[in-house]
Amino acid sequence: MRLEAVVHEGGTTWLELSGVDFLDQTPVVDIKPYIPYSDCIASACGGYAHGNLVDRPVVFNAEPSAFCSGYQDETGRNIRQLIEEMIRHDPRPASQKGNRDRFGMLLWDVNVRWCVEDNLFRVEDCRKVSDASACR
């Protein structure tokens, strides 16, 4: 799908879209930006969402590294690889990109805490949770 135009006319606003496959009057409920690095359609364009994959290493403190090894032994899931892939994409909200505070996310049943240091992402803590509400 391509956003061709945002039209404001007579107190109404609508989107002109191309490359879509739906019936007339089908509502568009959710529009996500196209990020060129994550899709390989050569003719596609990013529109208003520009950016590339952040090229910063992801390092683990000793405790979360040991946790990840134990978790994989216990579950067969490579949580370390998942954490690295998720954080490498810099999941911070755009408004927080300059912020060096600590951040957290829930991956499967693991609460992951990480921070940004200079040119790297540092995983500071990983803990298994029995209830996702414990992460809030």
C-alpha positions as CSV (number, residue, x, y, z in Angstrom):
1,M,0.0,0.0,0.0
2,R,1.2,3.5,-0.8
3,L,0.0,6.7,0.7
4,E,-0.5,9.0,-2.3
5,A,-2.1,12.0,-0.5
6,V,-3.8,13.3,2.6
7,V,-6.8,15.3,1.4
8,H,-8.6,18.0,3.5
9,E,-11.8,19.2,1.8
10,G,-15.0,20.6,3.1
11,G,-14.3,19.8,6.7
12,T,-13.5,16.2,5.8
13,T,-10.1,14.4,5.7
14,W,-9.3,11.3,3.8
15,L,-6.4,9.3,2.6
16,E,-5.7,8.5,-1.1
17,L,-4.1,5.1,-1.2
18,S,-2.8,3.0,-4.0
19,G,-1.6,-0.6,-4.2
20,V,-4.3,-1.8,-1.9
21,D,-6.6,-4.8,-2.2
22,F,-9.9,-4.3,-0.4
23,L,-13.5,-3.5,-1.2
24,D,-14.8,0.1,-1.6
25,Q,-15.7,1.7,1.8
26,T,-13.4,-0.7,3.7
27,P,-12.1,1.3,6.7
28,V,-8.3,1.7,7.2
29,V,-7.9,1.1,10.9
30,D,-4.2,1.1,11.4
31,I,-1.3,2.6,9.3
32,K,2.2,1.7,10.1
33,P,5.3,3.3,8.4
34,Y,7.3,1.4,5.9
35,I,10.9,1.1,7.2
36,P,13.0,0.3,4.1
37,Y,15.7,-1.8,5.9
38,S,13.1,-4.3,7.2
39,D,11.5,-5.1,3.8
40,C,13.2,-5.8,0.5
41,I,10.7,-4.3,-2.0
42,A,13.0,-2.4,-4.3
43,S,10.3,0.0,-5.6
44,A,8.9,0.8,-2.2
45,C,9.4,4.1,-0.4
46,G,9.4,4.9,3.3
47,G,7.1,8.0,3.1
48,Y,7.3,9.9,6.3
49,A,9.2,7.1,8.2
50,H,12.9,7.3,7.5
51,G,15.7,5.5,9.2
52,N,18.0,2.6,9.2
53,L,18.8,-0.2,11.6
54,V,20.8,1.2,14.5
55,D,24.3,-0.2,14.3
56,R,25.2,-0.5,18.0
57,P,26.4,-3.6,19.8
58,V,24.3,-5.2,22.4
59,V,26.3,-6.3,25.4
60,F,25.1,-8.4,28.4
61,N,26.1,-8.0,32.0
62,A,27.2,-11.2,33.7
63,E,23.9,-12.0,35.5
64,P,21.6,-11.6,32.5
65,S,24.0,-13.5,30.3
66,A,23.9,-16.4,32.8
67,F,20.2,-16.1,33.0
68,C,19.8,-16.4,29.2
69,S,22.0,-19.6,29.1
70,G,19.9,-21.2,31.9
71,Y,16.6,-20.1,30.3
72,Q,17.6,-21.7,26.9
73,D,18.7,-24.9,28.7
74,E,15.3,-25.0,30.5
75,T,13.0,-24.0,27.6
76,G,14.9,-24.5,24.4
77,R,14.2,-20.9,23.5
78,N,17.2,-18.7,22.5
79,I,16.2,-15.7,24.6
80,R,19.6,-14.1,24.2
81,Q,19.3,-13.9,20.4
82,L,15.8,-12.6,20.6
83,I,16.9,-9.8,23.1
84,E,19.8,-8.9,20.8
85,E,17.6,-8.7,17.8
86,M,14.9,-6.7,19.5
87,I,17.2,-4.2,21.2
88,R,19.4,-3.8,18.1
89,H,16.2,-2.3,16.5
90,D,16.2,0.3,19.3
91,P,12.6,-0.2,20.5
92,R,12.6,3.1,22.5
93,P,9.7,5.5,21.6
94,A,10.9,8.3,19.2
95,S,10.5,10.8,22.0
96,Q,13.0,8.8,24.1
97,K,15.7,8.3,21.5
98,G,18.1,10.8,23.2
99,N,17.2,9.5,26.7
100,R,19.8,7.3,28.5
101,D,17.4,6.1,31.2
102,R,16.7,2.4,31.8
103,F,14.1,0.7,29.6
104,G,12.2,-2.5,29.9
105,M,10.2,-5.0,27.9
106,L,8.5,-8.3,28.3
107,L,9.7,-11.1,25.9
108,W,7.8,-14.3,26.4
109,D,7.9,-14.7,30.2
110,V,11.1,-12.7,30.8
111,N,11.2,-9.1,32.0
112,V,14.3,-7.5,30.3
113,R,15.9,-4.3,31.6
114,W,18.4,-2.5,29.4
115,C,20.0,0.9,28.9
116,V,21.9,3.0,26.3
117,E,25.6,3.7,27.0
118,D,27.6,5.8,24.5
119,N,27.5,3.6,21.3
120,L,26.0,0.4,22.8
121,F,23.0,-1.1,24.3
122,R,23.6,-2.8,27.7
123,V,21.3,-5.6,29.0
124,E,21.3,-5.1,32.8
125,D,18.8,-7.6,34.1
126,C,16.6,-10.5,33.0
127,R,14.0,-12.1,35.3
128,K,11.4,-14.7,34.6
129,V,8.0,-13.6,35.6
130,S,4.9,-15.7,36.3
131,D,2.5,-12.8,35.7
132,A,3.0,-10.2,33.0
133,S,1.5,-7.5,35.3
134,A,4.6,-7.8,37.5
135,C,6.5,-5.9,34.8
136,R,4.3,-2.8,34.9
